[in-house]
Amino acid sequence: MTTTQETEHLHDRPDWTCRVCGTPWPCSTARATLMHEYRAFPSLLRIYLSAQMYEALDDLTIEGKTPPMNLYERFLSWVQTHPPSP
């Protein structure tokens, strides 16, 4: 069995930090990657991130904790709603 160093900036549950850099997910690298992957379909990116935001909300409040105030900014406010012009 071989092991490879993880380089994808994915979330780590239940705290929703990046597995690579340890910052709140989506980190800047994850954001750039997602923007590139969904460049032709920004509305699908918003749908995906909305679902992820609600998963994070469930995880982050499961033990009766107060919901984080910045989830919208963290997950959705940075997403462009229109694809860049060619």
Backbone hydrogen bonds, N-H to C=O, Kabsch-Sander energy under -0.5 kcal/mol:
donor,donor_aa,acceptor,acceptor_aa,energy
10,L,8,E,-1.7
12,D,17,T,-1.9
13,R,11,H,-0.5
16,W,12,D,-1.8
17,T,12,D,-1.1
18,C,23,T,-3.1
19,R,10,L,-2.8
22,G,18,C,-1.3
25,W,16,W,-2.6
31,R,27,C,-2.7
32,A,28,S,-2.2
33,T,29,T,-2.4
34,L,30,A,-2.9
35,M,31,R,-2.7
36,H,32,A,-2.0
37,E,33,T,-2.8
38,Y,34,L,-2.5
39,R,36,H,-1.2
41,F,38,Y,-1.6
44,L,41,F,-0.8
45,L,41,F,-1.5
46,R,42,P,-2.0
47,I,43,S,-1.9
48,Y,44,L,-2.7
49,L,45,L,-2.9
50,S,46,R,-2.2
51,A,47,I,-2.1
52,Q,48,Y,-2.2
53,M,49,L,-2.6
54,Y,50,S,-2.1
55,E,51,A,-1.9
56,A,52,Q,-2.6
57,L,53,M,-2.5
58,D,54,Y,-2.1
59,D,55,E,-2.5
60,L,56,A,-3.3
61,T,57,L,-1.1
62,I,58,D,-0.6
62,I,59,D,-0.7
64,G,61,T,-1.9
71,L,68,P,-0.6
74,R,70,N,-2.6
75,F,71,L,-2.7
76,L,72,Y,-2.9
77,S,72,Y,-2.0
79,V,76,L,-1.8
